[in-house]
Amino acid sequence: MVFFRLKRDQQDLKRRLDRVESMLIAIMDHLKIHYDPNAAVKNRASDEVRRLVREGKKIEAIKLHRLETGADLAEAKDVIDSVS
C-alpha cells in the first residue's frame, strides 16, 4: 500500500515538474532568451579551479570541478581545457 502511494506521489511530482519546465520554456521563448545548458557548466569554473589550472595542476582542477559541480569526467575536462 505504501509503495503505491509513493509511486503515485513520484508521478505527481514528475507531472508538476514537467509543467513548471514547460512554463519556463514558454517564458524564455517569449523573452527570446536562449539557454545552452552546456555553456552554463563551462562557465562555472571557480577561482580555486582556475588557480589550479594556472599552476599546471590539471588533474586536481578536474577533480575539484567535478566535486563542486557534479560534472562528469568529460564535462570537467572540457571546462579545464577551456580555462587553460
ROLO-445602 format. One record per residue: residue number from 1; x, y, z of N, C-alpha, C, O in turn. Coordinates in Angstrom, 2 decimals. Each point is the difference from the previous one (the first is absolute). Layout:
<sites>
[site NUM, [X, Y, Z], [X, Y, Z], [X, Y, Z], [X, Y, Z]]
...
</sites>
This chain:
<sites>
[site 1, [0.81, -1.19, 0.00], [-0.81, 1.19, 0.00], [0.86, 1.26, 0.00], [-0.24, 0.94, -0.76]]
[site 2, [1.26, -0.93, 1.62], [0.89, 1.17, 0.08], [0.76, 0.17, -1.30], [0.20, 1.13, -0.46]]
[site 3, [0.23, -2.23, -0.14], [0.73, 0.05, -1.27], [-0.82, 0.70, -1.08], [0.52, 0.84, -0.73]]
[site 4, [-1.79, -1.18, 0.64], [-0.86, 0.60, -1.03], [-0.20, 1.49, 0.25], [-0.07, 0.80, -0.94]]
[site 5, [-0.01, -0.42, 2.22], [-0.16, 1.41, 0.32], [1.27, 0.78, -0.35], [-0.08, 1.10, -0.54]]
[site 6, [1.25, -1.69, 0.83], [1.26, 0.65, -0.37], [0.12, 0.13, -1.51], [0.43, 1.04, -0.51]]
[site 7, [-0.81, -2.09, -0.19], [0.05, 0.02, -1.46], [-0.91, 1.10, -0.55], [0.37, 0.72, -0.92]]
[site 8, [-1.57, -0.61, 1.49], [-0.96, 1.02, -0.43], [0.55, 1.39, 0.30], [-0.14, 0.91, -0.82]]
[site 9, [0.77, -0.73, 1.99], [0.59, 1.28, 0.35], [1.13, 0.37, -0.96], [0.12, 1.16, -0.40]]
[site 10, [0.70, -2.14, 0.04], [1.08, 0.25, -0.95], [-0.56, 0.41, -1.36], [0.52, 0.92, -0.64]]
[site 11, [-1.55, -1.59, 0.20], [-0.62, 0.32, -1.28], [-0.59, 1.41, 0.04], [0.11, 0.74, -0.98]]
[site 12, [-0.72, -0.37, 2.10], [-0.57, 1.33, 0.15], [1.10, 1.06, -0.04], [-0.15, 1.02, -0.67]]
[site 13, [1.25, -1.27, 1.36], [1.11, 0.94, -0.02], [0.60, 0.13, -1.39], [0.37, 1.10, -0.42]]
[site 14, [-0.27, -2.20, -0.30], [0.53, 0.02, -1.37], [-0.90, 0.84, -0.89], [0.50, 0.81, -0.79]]
[site 15, [-1.82, -0.99, 0.89], [-0.93, 0.80, -0.80], [0.13, 1.49, 0.33], [-0.01, 0.84, -0.89]]
[site 16, [0.13, -0.53, 2.18], [0.13, 1.39, 0.40], [1.30, 0.61, -0.50], [0.01, 1.14, -0.47]]
[site 17, [1.08, -1.90, 0.55], [1.28, 0.49, -0.49], [-0.06, 0.22, -1.52], [0.50, 1.01, -0.49]]
[site 18, [-1.09, -1.94, -0.23], [-0.15, 0.16, -1.45], [-0.79, 1.26, -0.33], [0.33, 0.71, -0.95]]
[site 19, [-1.36, -0.44, 1.73], [-0.82, 1.20, -0.22], [0.82, 1.26, 0.25], [-0.08, 0.95, -0.78]]
[site 20, [0.86, -0.92, 1.85], [0.83, 1.16, 0.31], [1.04, 0.20, -1.10], [0.24, 1.13, -0.42]]
[site 21, [0.37, -2.21, -0.04], [0.99, 0.11, -1.09], [-0.64, 0.55, -1.26], [0.60, 0.82, -0.69]]
[site 22, [-1.80, -1.27, 0.37], [-0.71, 0.49, -1.18], [-0.28, 1.50, 0.12], [0.16, 0.74, -0.97]]
[site 23, [-0.59, -0.32, 2.15], [-0.26, 1.42, 0.21], [1.28, 0.82, -0.12], [0.00, 1.08, -0.59]]
[site 24, [1.09, -1.59, 1.13], [1.27, 0.70, -0.07], [0.47, 0.13, -1.45], [0.48, 1.05, -0.41]]
[site 25, [-0.62, -2.10, -0.35], [0.36, 0.04, -1.42], [-0.84, 1.03, -0.74], [0.52, 0.75, -0.82]]
[site 26, [-1.82, -0.71, 1.11], [-0.88, 0.98, -0.64], [0.41, 1.43, 0.35], [0.00, 0.88, -0.87]]
[site 27, [0.34, -0.65, 2.12], [0.44, 1.34, 0.42], [1.30, 0.37, -0.70], [0.14, 1.12, -0.49]]
[site 28, [0.80, -2.06, 0.44], [1.28, 0.29, -0.65], [-0.19, 0.26, -1.49], [0.64, 0.89, -0.56]]
[site 29, [-1.51, -1.66, -0.08], [-0.30, 0.24, -1.42], [-0.61, 1.39, -0.19], [0.38, 0.72, -0.92]]
[site 30, [-1.30, -0.36, 1.78], [-0.65, 1.30, -0.10], [1.01, 1.13, 0.15], [-0.08, 1.01, -0.70]]
[site 31, [1.02, -1.18, 1.61], [1.03, 1.03, 0.24], [1.19, -0.13, -0.95], [0.95, 0.77, 0.08]]
[site 32, [-1.02, -1.76, -0.97], [1.06, -0.27, -0.97], [1.35, -0.25, 0.70], [1.04, 0.52, -0.39]]
[site 33, [-1.11, -1.34, 1.44], [1.19, -0.38, 0.74], [0.41, -1.40, -0.45], [-0.80, -0.93, 0.05]]
[site 34, [2.05, 0.80, -0.48], [0.51, -1.31, -0.39], [0.84, -0.53, 1.14], [0.87, 0.70, 0.52]]
[site 35, [-1.12, -1.93, -0.13], [0.74, -0.62, 1.09], [0.71, -1.24, -0.52], [-0.63, -0.91, -0.53]]
[site 36, [1.94, 0.91, 0.69], [0.80, -1.16, -0.37], [0.54, -0.62, 1.29], [0.92, 0.56, 0.60]]
[site 37, [-1.47, -1.71, -0.16], [0.43, -0.57, 1.26], [1.48, -0.34, 0.03], [0.62, 0.03, 1.06]]
[site 38, [-0.04, -0.36, -2.20], [1.42, -0.31, -0.04], [0.85, 1.24, 0.25], [1.06, -0.08, 0.62]]
[site 39, [-1.51, 1.22, -1.10], [0.74, 1.24, 0.22], [0.01, 0.36, 1.48], [0.99, 0.53, 0.51]]
[site 40, [-2.08, -0.81, 0.17], [-0.07, 0.31, 1.43], [1.05, -0.78, 0.77], [0.64, 0.54, 0.90]]
[site 41, [-0.45, -1.80, -1.23], [1.01, -0.81, 0.68], [1.40, 0.51, -0.32], [0.85, 0.07, 0.89]]
[site 42, [-0.61, 0.28, -2.13], [1.34, 0.43, -0.40], [0.40, 1.31, 0.67], [1.19, 0.23, 0.22]]
[site 43, [-2.14, 0.59, 0.10], [0.31, 1.30, 0.58], [0.05, -0.01, 1.52], [0.14, 1.05, 0.62]]
[site 44, [-0.24, -2.22, -0.01], [-0.09, -0.05, 1.44], [1.32, -0.37, 0.69], [-0.03, -0.41, 1.16]]
[site 45, [1.14, 0.54, -1.82], [1.27, -0.34, 0.65], [0.26, 1.00, 1.12], [0.04, 1.21, -0.23]]
[site 46, [0.13, -1.72, 1.43], [0.21, 0.86, 1.16], [1.40, 0.61, -0.04], [0.86, -0.41, -0.78]]
[site 47, [-0.64, 1.40, 1.64], [1.31, 0.63, 0.09], [1.07, -1.02, 0.39], [1.13, 0.04, -0.49]]
[site 48, [-1.50, -0.94, 1.38], [0.96, -1.03, 0.44], [0.36, -0.93, -1.16], [1.17, -0.38, -0.15]]
[site 49, [-2.15, 0.01, -0.66], [0.26, -0.85, -1.17], [0.92, 0.74, -0.97], [0.95, -0.58, -0.53]]
[site 50, [-1.24, 1.85, 0.30], [0.84, 0.80, -0.91], [1.44, 0.11, 0.53], [0.95, -0.05, -0.77]]
[site 51, [-0.81, 0.19, 2.09], [1.34, 0.08, 0.61], [0.77, -1.30, -0.24], [1.18, 0.02, -0.36]]
[site 52, [-1.86, -1.15, 0.55], [0.65, -1.29, -0.22], [0.44, -0.16, -1.45], [1.08, -0.52, -0.27]]
[site 53, [-1.91, 0.98, -0.66], [0.37, -0.08, -1.42], [1.22, 0.86, -0.28], [0.92, -0.43, -0.70]]
[site 54, [-0.90, 1.64, 1.25], [1.16, 0.89, -0.20], [1.28, -0.61, 0.54], [1.08, 0.21, -0.54]]
[site 55, [-1.21, -0.98, 1.61], [1.18, -0.65, 0.60], [0.35, -1.30, -0.71], [0.95, -0.68, 0.40]]
[site 56, [-1.69, 0.33, -1.44], [0.29, -1.21, -0.76], [-0.52, -1.27, 0.65], [0.41, -1.09, -0.38]]
[site 57, [-1.30, 1.21, 1.33], [-0.55, -1.15, 0.71], [-1.37, -0.35, -0.58], [-1.03, 0.13, 0.67]]
[site 58, [1.04, -0.58, -1.91], [-1.25, -0.27, -0.70], [-0.81, -1.14, 0.62], [-1.22, 0.10, 0.09]]
[site 59, [1.87, -1.14, 0.34], [-0.73, -1.14, 0.58], [-0.71, 0.44, 1.28], [-1.16, -0.34, 0.22]]
[site 60, [1.88, 1.10, 0.62], [-0.63, 0.50, 1.22], [-1.15, 0.94, -0.32], [-1.03, 0.00, 0.68]]
[site 61, [1.21, 0.82, -1.74], [-1.05, 0.93, -0.41], [-1.24, -0.77, -0.48], [-1.12, 0.38, 0.32]]
[site 62, [1.33, -1.44, -1.08], [-1.11, -0.82, -0.48], [-0.74, -0.62, 1.18], [-1.23, 0.01, 0.06]]
[site 63, [1.99, -0.56, 0.89], [-0.62, -0.62, 1.18], [-0.83, 1.02, 0.78], [-1.13, -0.28, 0.40]]
[site 64, [1.70, 1.47, -0.19], [-0.70, 1.02, 0.77], [-1.26, 0.46, -0.75], [-1.06, 0.17, 0.61]]
[site 65, [1.18, 0.04, -1.91], [-1.16, 0.44, -0.78], [-1.11, -1.04, 0.07], [-1.17, 0.35, 0.15]]
[site 66, [1.52, -1.63, -0.25], [-1.01, -1.05, 0.10], [-0.66, 0.01, 1.37], [-1.22, -0.17, 0.11]]
[site 67, [2.01, 0.38, 0.92], [-0.53, 0.04, 1.36], [-0.94, 1.20, 0.17], [-1.06, -0.13, 0.62]]
[site 68, [1.44, 1.27, -1.15], [-0.80, 1.22, 0.16], [-1.28, 0.00, -0.81], [-1.02, 0.53, 0.44]]
[site 69, [1.05, -1.13, -1.65], [-1.14, 0.13, -0.91], [-0.76, -1.29, -0.26], [-1.13, 0.04, -0.49]]
[site 70, [1.73, -1.18, 0.80], [-0.64, -1.27, -0.34], [0.17, -0.38, -1.47], [-0.66, -0.92, -0.48]]
[site 71, [1.52, 1.63, -0.23], [0.24, -0.29, -1.42], [0.66, -1.37, -0.14], [0.70, -0.46, 0.90]]
[site 72, [-0.95, -0.19, -2.05], [0.69, -1.26, -0.23], [1.42, 0.31, -0.48], [0.37, 1.15, -0.20]]
[site 73, [0.42, -2.20, 0.02], [1.42, 0.18, -0.32], [0.20, 0.75, -1.30], [0.84, 0.90, -0.08]]
[site 74, [-1.60, -1.24, -0.95], [0.16, 0.65, -1.30], [-0.36, 1.48, 0.08], [0.71, 0.84, -0.55]]
[site 75, [-1.80, -0.51, 1.23], [-0.40, 1.41, 0.15], [1.06, 0.78, 0.77], [0.36, 1.11, -0.39]]
[site 76, [0.13, -1.70, 1.47], [1.01, 0.69, 0.81], [1.27, 0.23, -0.81], [0.61, 1.07, 0.09]]
[site 77, [-0.20, -2.06, -0.87], [1.20, 0.16, -0.82], [-0.20, 1.13, -1.02], [0.91, 0.80, -0.22]]
[site 78, [-2.09, -0.75, -0.39], [-0.30, 1.08, -0.95], [0.10, 1.37, 0.67], [0.53, 0.95, -0.58]]
[site 79, [-1.06, -0.85, 1.80], [0.05, 1.27, 0.72], [1.44, 0.39, 0.27], [0.39, 1.14, -0.23]]
[site 80, [0.40, -2.08, 0.71], [1.40, 0.29, 0.33], [0.76, 0.38, -1.25], [0.83, 0.91, 0.03]]
[site 81, [-1.08, -1.60, -1.14], [0.66, 0.33, -1.26], [-0.39, 1.40, -0.47], [0.81, 0.71, -0.60]]
[site 82, [-2.05, -0.30, 0.86], [-0.44, 1.33, -0.44], [0.57, 1.09, 0.90], [0.13, 1.15, -0.43]]
[site 83, [0.21, -1.50, 1.66], [0.59, 0.97, 0.93], [1.45, 0.24, -0.34], [0.49, 1.13, 0.10]]
[site 84, [0.22, -2.18, -0.50], [1.44, 0.14, -0.25], [0.31, 0.66, -1.31], [1.17, 0.18, -0.35]]
</sites>
